[in-house]
Amino acid sequence: MPVATVVGVGPGLGIEIARAFGAKGFAVALVSRNQDKLDTLADQLRSEGIEAAGFAADIVEPGSITAAFEAIRARYGRVDLLEFSPADRALGHTGVLDITRENLAPQLDFYLHGAIHTIKQVVPDMIAARAGTILVTNGAGTINPVPFLADVNVAAAGLRNWTLNLHNELKPHGIYVAHVAISAWIGAGHPGAEPTAIAAAYPELYETREEPELHYIALDD
């Protein structure tokens, strides 16, 4: 059974991405900070016939991420697909003229450094197998930045750049990497912005394995 790991999973888009791959026959490893919430989400998936388990870790604590992926490998074996989409509203945001080294650092730690360490947990096994998929989810500010989210946009744009570079680096090894930028107020009522609608794009990326980036736009009616 192939293994999908969703990092940053919650009750919105994350669980729907996990559900979409579980419906395709994947075992699903769920990663976020709260074990109780993970257990609840994993129970939901198991009640639908999807093999799932939660592994608590914080992407700004590298040791916890390393331990979580060791536990995932011990339970399920090599990760075939990694989807990375954490968000932390508690970080807040800073306008473009107010960015400083100090208020930018937490965004870089969360979005960029957290992603790099997390993704490096699966890359060696994927290179050895000459197979694997890595999907990195971000907001549309990585493509069309907005001034009041400047610090978030800077960090996320750095992650986008690194992800696109990773696509080029790993493609010769048989590994598919793609960046997903979402232009939508997720769950705000528009059909195309519902988590289930957005999540449906992920298995399609996994199957087509062509473009290094998807800009998902949910247009208002």
N, C-alpha and C positions, 0 to 999 in steps of 0.2 A: 504494500500500500504506500503510495507516495505521501510525503509529509509537507504540509504547509505551515509556516510559522507566521503569525500576525503579531507585530510588535506595536504596542500602543492601542490595543483593542479596548473598545468600550461598547456601550449599548446602542450606538448609532452605526456609523459607517464601518467601524472595525468588525463588529460581530457579523454584519452582512457580508463583508468580504470573506470572513471565515466560513460563513454558511454557504456562500457561492462555491468555494473550493471544496467544502465538505460534500456538497451535492454532486461534485465531479469525482468523488471517490477518494479524496484526500483525508488522511488523519490530520487533525488541526491542533497545533500547539499555540496557546494564547498567552501573550506576554504583556503585562502592565504592572503597576505598582501594588495593587491591592489584591491579596490572595482570595479574600472572601468574595469579592466581585468577580474575580476570574472563575471561581468555583461555580458561582451562580450561572455565568454565561456558558461554561462548559457543560453544566447540567442541562441547560436548554438545548444545546446542540446534541447531546447524547440522547435526549428524549425524542429527537428527530431522526435517530439512527446514524448520527455522525460521530465517529471516534474523535474525542476532544479531551484536552486537559489543560489546566492553567499553570503557569510558571511565573511567580512574582519576581520582578526585577525593576530597577530604576535606571534609565539610560544615562543619567548623569553620575551613576556609580558604576564604573567599569567592572569592578569585581562581581557585582550582583548580576550583571549581564553575562559575564563569562560563566558564572555558576549556573545560571538559567539554561544556557545553551548546552552545557555539559549534561544537565539533567534531561534536556530534550533528546540529546543523542543517546543517552542511556535508555530512555523509554522507547524511542521511535526509530533511532538510527539517523542516517544523514538527512539533513533538511534539503528537500527538492526545490521548494519555493519559499522565499522570504519576502514578506510585505511589511514595509516600515511606514507607520503613519501616526506617531504620537503627537499630542498637542498638550500644552499646559497653559490654560487661561490665567493661572495665578502669576505668570511671568509679566503680565500686562503688556504695554506697548509704549513706544517713545516716538515722538515726531522727528522729522528729518533734521531740523535745526537743533534738536536737543540731544542728539546721540553723543555719548561719551564712551571712552574705553570701559568705564565701570558699568554702565547700563547695557552696553552691547555684549559684554562677556557672558552673562547668563544665557542669552539667546544663542550665542555661538556654542556654548557648552551643550545646550539642549538639542538644537537642531543639527548642527554640523558635527561636533565631536562625538555626540551620542550616536549619530548614525554611522560614522566611520568605524567606531569600535564595535557596534552591533553587527554591521555588515561583514566585518573582518572575521566574525565568528563562523561564518558559513563559507567564505570564499575558498579556503584551502581544500575543503572536502569537495566543493564543486569543481575546482580545477583538476583534482585527482580523478574525479569521475567524468570529466569533460561534459558536464551537464548541470543545468540548474537555471533558476530564474530569480531575479531580484527586482522588486517593484517598489519604488520610493514615491510616497504620496506627499504633496505639498499644496499650498494655496496658490491662487493665481497671481499673487503679488510677486512671485518669482519671475513672472513674465511681464506683468503690468503693475509695477509698484505703486503704492499709494502713500502719500506723505505721513499720515498719522500712524502708520504701521511700519515706519522706516527701519527700526531695529529688527523686527521680525523678518521683514523683507530681505535685509542684508544677509542675515544668517541663512534663511531659506534659499536665497539665490546662490549662496556659496554651496549649499547642499545640492542644488540643481546642477551647478557647474561640475561638481565632483562626480555626481551620478552620470552625467553625460560622458565625462572622461572615462568613468568605469565601464560604461557601455563599450567604448572603443577598445579599452584594454582587455576586456574579458571575452569579447565576441570571438576572437580566434581560438579560445579555449572551449567553445561550445556553450558558453553561458550567456543568457539573455538578460540585459539590464535595461530598465526603462524608468523614466520619470513621469509621474502623473500630476499635472497641475489642475486643480479643480476650481472653476469659476462658478460658484453656487453658494447660496446660503442653505447649507445642508439641513434638510428636514423642515424647511420654512413653509412648505405647502405646495410648492410647484412640483408637478409630477416628476420632471427630470432631475429635480434636486433631492428627491427622496433617497435615502441610503440604499434601498434595494435596487433602484435604477442605476445609481453610480456603480455599485458593486458588480453589476452585471458586466461592466466593461473589463473587469480584471481577468476573468477566465479567457475572454477573447484575446487580450494581450498575451496571456500565457500560451495560447494555442497558435496565434499568428506569428509571434516572435520576430516582428519586422522593425517597427519604428522605435527609435530611442526615446520618444516622448509622446504622450497623449495630453492634449489640452482639452479637458472635459468642460464644456460650457452648457449650463442649463439656462436657456433663454426664457424670459418671462413671457407669458401668454399675452 
